[in-house]
Amino acid sequence: MEKNKKKLFTTGELASLCNIHRKTLLFYDRLGLIKPEFIDDNGYRYYARRQFFSLEIILALRKLDISLPEIGEYLNNKSTSNYKDLLAKHANILDQLLLNLQKMRSELSDRINFLENTEALPVESVHLTAEAEEYLFLSDPVPQNADLKIRTKISAQHLSTLADYVTFNNHVSGYILDKTAFIAGKRPHTKYFYQSFSQPFDSPYFFLKAAGSYATIYFEGIYCSYGKPYVTMLYQYLQDNNLQAVSDLYMTSIRNHWVTNDNGSYLNKLSVKVKK
C-alpha cells in the first residue's frame, strides 16, 4: 500500500477538495461515516476516490438538515428506493416547516397591524363599540385570593402551554374579570388570564368571546394599581344609560412590558358586553 500513497488523498487534501475543515473530516471519521482507505505506520490517514464520493453525499444531505445518524444509515444501505424514501421524508419536514413559517409570518402581520391601530385610541372615556368575535386562549382558573406569586405561576404555565399551539405569541394578553362582583358595584377579581388571536385553533383552552355591543374604556397604567376608578366609570356608564352587563369583563393589555419599561404608560382596554 505504501507505493500507492500518491494515488490517495491525505486528510488535508480531501478536506480541501470539499471545502471543509480537516477536523470536520476527522469528526465524520470518528462517527464511522467515512473511513480512510489506509492508515500508515505513523497514523496518517489516506483516502481514495470512493471516500470522496461518500463525503460528497454526507455534505449534500447535511445541507438538507438530515441528521448524521440518518446519513450513516443510508450510507450503509444505499439504494434508489432508500434514497427516494429519505428525500420524501425530509420533503415532508420542509413542507411542515414552510407551513409554520407562513403561520408565523401571518402572526407577525397581525401584530404589526394591531400596533398600528392602537396609536390614537381615546383614553378615559366610555363609549359603545360593535365588536367582532375574538378568539381567546385561556389559562387555568385563577383563585380569587391568589397572591402575586401564585398568579405569576399560573401565567407562566399559561404561556408554556400556549407555546405548544402557536409559533409566535402576539403579546395581546389580558384578564377575564368576574361579572357578578362588577354588577354588584364591587371591584371584580380575575378569573382567567388570556391571549387574544385573530384565528381559532383546536385546544381545550380555546374560548370564543362573542360578538356584540361592548361598553369600553381605555386607560393608562397597570390594572392592579390604576384600574379601580375605570371599573367604577364603566359601572356608572351602564347605570346612567340603562345598560345591562351580559358578560364578564375583559381587561386587555394593549401596550405593556413588550414595548415599555414604564408601567405607568401601559395602555389597557376594559370592556363588557351589554344590552338594554
Backbone torsions as a table, in degrees:
resi	resn	phi	psi	omega
1	MET	NA	-29.2	-179.4
2	GLU	-54.5	-39.6	-175.5
3	LYS	-74.0	-12.6	-179.0
4	ASN	-99.4	6.6	-177.7
5	LYS	-57.2	-35.8	-176.0
6	LYS	-66.2	-18.6	178.3
7	LYS	-89.3	-4.3	-177.2
8	LEU	-108.0	171.8	179.6
9	PHE	-112.4	136.8	171.9
10	THR	-72.7	170.7	177.3
11	THR	-56.9	-46.3	-179.8
12	GLY	-64.3	-39.1	-179.2
13	GLU	-66.8	-44.6	-179.4
14	LEU	-67.4	-40.3	177.6
15	ALA	-61.4	-43.0	-180.0
16	SER	-63.8	-40.1	178.7
17	LEU	-59.2	-32.9	-175.4
18	CYS	-103.3	7.0	177.5
19	ASN	57.9	43.5	174.6
20	ILE	-127.3	164.6	176.8
21	HIS	-76.2	145.9	-179.6
22	ARG	-60.6	-28.5	177.8
23	LYS	-65.5	-32.4	176.9
24	THR	-65.1	-43.5	178.3
25	LEU	-61.9	-43.6	179.2
26	LEU	-66.5	-32.6	176.2
27	PHE	-63.4	-46.2	177.3
28	TYR	-62.4	-34.7	177.3
29	ASP	-62.2	-47.6	-178.9
30	ARG	-62.2	-32.5	179.6
31	LEU	-78.1	-8.8	-179.3
32	GLY	83.2	11.3	179.3
33	LEU	-75.7	-32.2	-179.2
34	ILE	-144.6	131.1	-177.7
35	LYS	-119.0	141.3	179.0
36	PRO	-65.1	152.1	176.0
37	GLU	-70.0	-28.4	-172.3
38	PHE	-160.4	138.1	172.8
39	ILE	-121.1	122.3	-175.6
40	ASP	-83.2	-178.3	-175.3
41	ASP	-63.6	-22.8	179.5
42	ASN	-91.5	2.0	178.6
43	GLY	88.0	3.3	178.8
44	TYR	-73.9	138.1	-177.7
45	ARG	-97.2	142.3	178.0
46	TYR	-131.3	136.7	-174.4
47	TYR	-120.1	145.7	179.0
48	ALA	-100.6	178.9	-179.2
49	ARG	-59.5	-33.7	-178.8
50	ARG	-68.3	-30.1	174.5
51	GLN	-70.8	-32.3	174.1
52	PHE	-60.9	-43.3	179.3
53	PHE	-62.9	-42.3	178.5
54	SER	-62.8	-41.7	179.8
55	LEU	-65.5	-36.4	176.7
56	GLU	-58.9	-44.0	179.9
57	ILE	-65.0	-46.4	-178.8
58	ILE	-56.8	-49.7	-175.6
59	LEU	-66.6	-38.2	179.8
60	ALA	-67.4	-43.2	-179.2
61	LEU	-70.4	-31.1	176.6
62	ARG	-65.4	-30.8	176.9
63	LYS	-65.6	-22.7	175.6
64	LEU	-88.4	5.0	-179.5
65	ASP	65.0	28.5	173.6
66	ILE	-79.2	134.2	-172.9
67	SER	-68.5	155.8	178.9
68	LEU	-63.1	-40.1	175.6
69	PRO	-60.4	-38.8	177.7
70	GLU	-64.5	-40.7	178.8
71	ILE	-64.0	-43.5	178.4
72	GLY	-60.0	-42.1	178.0
73	GLU	-61.3	-41.0	-179.6
74	TYR	-68.6	-41.9	-179.5
75	LEU	-60.4	-29.6	179.4
76	ASN	-85.8	-9.1	-176.9
77	ASN	-141.6	51.8	-176.6
78	LYS	-70.4	134.5	172.8
79	SER	-167.5	162.7	177.6
80	THR	-60.4	-42.0	-178.5
81	SER	-64.7	-45.9	-179.4
82	ASN	-66.6	-36.4	178.2
83	TYR	-65.3	-43.5	178.3
84	LYS	-61.7	-43.9	-179.8
85	ASP	-63.9	-39.8	179.6
86	LEU	-62.7	-46.3	180.0
87	LEU	-67.1	-39.2	-179.9
88	ALA	-63.6	-41.4	178.8
89	LYS	-59.4	-43.9	-176.7
90	HIS	-82.0	-20.5	170.5
91	ALA	-65.3	-40.0	177.6
92	ASN	-65.0	-38.7	177.4
93	ILE	-63.2	-42.2	178.8
94	LEU	-66.3	-37.4	176.7
95	ASP	-59.6	-43.7	179.2
96	GLN	-66.9	-37.8	177.5
97	LEU	-62.3	-41.9	178.0
98	LEU	-62.0	-41.7	177.8
99	LEU	-61.7	-42.4	179.3
100	ASN	-64.7	-40.2	179.5
101	LEU	-67.0	-40.2	177.3
102	GLN	-64.4	-38.8	177.9
103	LYS	-65.0	-43.7	178.6
104	MET	-63.0	-40.6	178.6
105	ARG	-62.1	-40.4	177.7
106	SER	-63.8	-41.7	179.4
107	GLU	-64.7	-39.1	177.2
108	LEU	-64.6	-41.2	178.6
109	SER	-62.8	-41.8	178.1
110	ASP	-60.7	-41.8	-178.8
111	ARG	-67.5	-41.8	178.2
112	ILE	-61.2	-45.8	178.9
113	ASN	-62.8	-39.9	178.9
114	PHE	-61.1	-46.4	-179.1
115	LEU	-63.9	-38.4	179.6
116	GLU	-64.7	-29.8	-176.9
117	ASN	-89.0	4.0	-178.4
118	THR	-110.9	9.3	-173.7
119	GLU	-80.4	-18.6	-176.3
120	ALA	-135.8	47.6	-179.6
121	LEU	-83.0	143.3	177.4
122	PRO	-70.3	133.6	-175.1
123	VAL	-112.5	139.4	172.2
124	GLU	66.4	29.6	171.8
125	SER	-138.9	136.4	-178.0
126	VAL	-87.2	137.9	177.1
127	HIS	-149.0	159.5	177.3
128	LEU	-91.2	136.4	177.7
129	THR	-132.9	144.5	172.9
130	ALA	-90.1	116.3	-175.3
131	GLU	-113.2	142.0	176.7
132	ALA	-79.0	172.2	174.3
133	GLU	-58.1	147.0	178.3
134	GLU	-133.9	142.7	-174.4
135	TYR	-105.2	119.0	-175.3
136	LEU	-114.7	142.9	174.5
137	PHE	-109.0	112.7	-171.1
138	LEU	-91.6	152.8	170.9
139	SER	-83.5	178.2	166.2
140	ASP	-65.1	158.5	-179.8
141	PRO	-57.3	143.8	178.4
142	VAL	-98.8	118.5	177.8
143	PRO	-56.1	143.4	-172.7
144	GLN	-57.7	-38.4	-176.8
145	ASN	-105.8	26.2	-178.4
146	ALA	-64.6	135.2	177.1
147	ASP	-81.6	178.2	-174.3
148	LEU	-62.4	-35.9	-179.2
149	LYS	-66.3	-44.1	179.4
150	ILE	-65.3	-41.7	179.0
151	ARG	-62.4	-39.0	179.1
152	THR	-65.8	-39.4	177.9
153	LYS	-63.1	-42.7	179.0
154	ILE	-64.8	-41.9	179.0
155	SER	-63.1	-43.3	180.0
156	ALA	-63.4	-42.0	177.8
157	GLN	-65.3	-37.4	177.2
158	HIS	-59.3	-47.5	-179.4
159	LEU	-67.3	-35.5	178.2
160	SER	-65.7	-42.5	177.6
161	THR	-65.3	-41.1	179.7
162	LEU	-57.8	-36.4	-177.9
163	ALA	-62.0	-19.5	177.6
164	ASP	-76.4	-13.0	-173.2
165	TYR	-114.2	-27.9	-175.8
166	VAL	-128.6	150.0	179.4
167	THR	-82.9	-27.7	-178.1
168	PHE	-140.9	119.6	176.8
169	ASN	-76.0	120.4	-174.3
170	ASN	-79.6	0.5	171.8
171	HIS	68.6	10.9	173.4
172	VAL	-87.8	94.4	-172.4
173	SER	-116.8	168.5	178.9
174	GLY	-176.5	-170.8	179.1
175	TYR	-125.4	144.8	165.3
176	ILE	-95.7	123.8	-174.9
177	LEU	-108.1	145.6	-171.0
178	ASP	-66.9	124.1	-180.0
179	LYS	-68.7	-38.1	-174.4
180	THR	-58.6	-45.9	178.2
181	ALA	-66.7	-37.5	-178.0
182	PHE	-63.2	-47.7	-176.8
183	ILE	-72.2	-13.8	173.6
184	ALA	-88.4	3.8	178.9
185	GLY	80.3	16.7	-179.5
186	LYS	-107.2	163.2	176.3
187	ARG	-73.3	123.5	-175.7
188	PRO	-76.6	145.1	176.6
189	HIS	-88.6	161.9	-180.0
190	THR	-78.1	129.8	177.3
191	LYS	-98.8	-39.0	-179.3
192	TYR	-147.5	154.4	162.0
193	PHE	-93.7	156.2	176.4
194	TYR	-149.9	160.0	168.0
195	GLN	-118.4	142.4	-176.9
196	SER	-104.2	139.7	-179.2
197	PHE	-136.1	155.9	-178.1
198	SER	-83.2	-17.4	-178.4
199	GLN	-129.7	144.9	176.7
200	PRO	-77.9	161.3	172.0
201	PHE	-149.5	160.2	-172.7
202	ASP	-78.3	111.0	179.5
203	SER	-163.1	144.1	175.0
204	PRO	-66.7	-13.4	179.3
205	TYR	-91.9	0.1	-177.4
206	PHE	-75.1	139.2	179.6
207	PHE	-141.3	133.1	179.4
208	LEU	-95.7	115.5	172.2
209	LYS	-81.9	120.0	-170.7
210	ALA	-69.0	148.8	172.1
211	ALA	-70.2	159.2	177.4
212	GLY	152.1	-166.8	179.9
213	SER	-92.0	126.8	-177.0
214	TYR	-123.7	134.0	168.8
215	ALA	-81.9	127.4	-168.7
216	THR	-135.4	141.4	172.1
217	ILE	-139.5	138.0	174.6
218	TYR	-102.9	141.1	177.6
219	PHE	-149.3	159.0	-179.5
220	GLU	-100.6	153.7	-180.0
221	GLY	102.9	168.3	177.9
222	ILE	-79.2	143.8	-173.3
223	TYR	-59.2	-44.2	-174.1
224	CYS	-63.4	-26.5	-179.4
225	SER	-99.5	-32.9	-171.7
226	TYR	-117.2	-3.4	-169.4
227	GLY	-78.7	-26.3	-171.4
228	LYS	-56.4	-49.5	-179.0
229	PRO	-62.8	-26.4	-179.4
230	TYR	-79.6	-30.7	170.7
231	VAL	-63.0	-41.6	178.1
232	THR	-63.6	-43.2	177.7
233	MET	-60.8	-41.5	179.6
234	LEU	-65.4	-44.2	178.3
235	TYR	-60.8	-44.9	-179.0
236	GLN	-65.6	-35.5	177.8
237	TYR	-61.3	-43.6	178.6
238	LEU	-63.1	-41.5	179.2
239	GLN	-63.4	-45.3	-176.3
240	ASP	-67.8	-26.9	-175.1
241	ASN	-110.7	15.6	176.9
242	ASN	52.8	44.9	178.7
243	LEU	-105.6	149.3	-179.7
244	GLN	-115.8	130.4	176.0
245	ALA	-73.4	128.9	-178.8
246	VAL	-121.7	14.1	176.9
247	SER	-148.4	168.1	166.8
248	ASP	-64.8	168.5	176.5
249	LEU	-87.1	149.1	176.9
250	TYR	-118.5	119.3	178.2
251	MET	-109.2	101.7	-175.0
252	THR	-101.6	126.3	177.2
253	SER	-85.4	111.1	-175.7
254	ILE	-93.2	-44.7	175.1
255	ARG	-120.4	118.1	-172.4
256	ASN	-139.3	-153.2	-173.9
257	HIS	-64.9	-12.7	177.6
258	TRP	-73.1	-23.0	-175.3
259	VAL	-123.7	-5.3	178.9
260	THR	-155.5	148.0	173.9
261	ASN	-93.0	-6.2	-178.9
262	ASP	-97.4	102.1	-176.6
263	ASN	-68.8	-13.8	174.1
264	GLY	-71.1	-17.0	179.0
265	SER	-103.9	9.0	171.8
266	TYR	-57.8	150.5	176.5
267	LEU	-121.6	129.6	-175.3
268	ASN	-128.0	153.5	175.6
269	LYS	-119.2	121.6	178.2
270	LEU	-111.8	122.0	-174.6
271	SER	-144.0	157.1	177.1
272	VAL	-147.6	137.3	177.4
273	LYS	-72.6	137.5	-173.7
274	VAL	-133.3	162.5	170.6
275	LYS	-148.4	161.1	177.7
276	LYS	-71.0	NA	NA
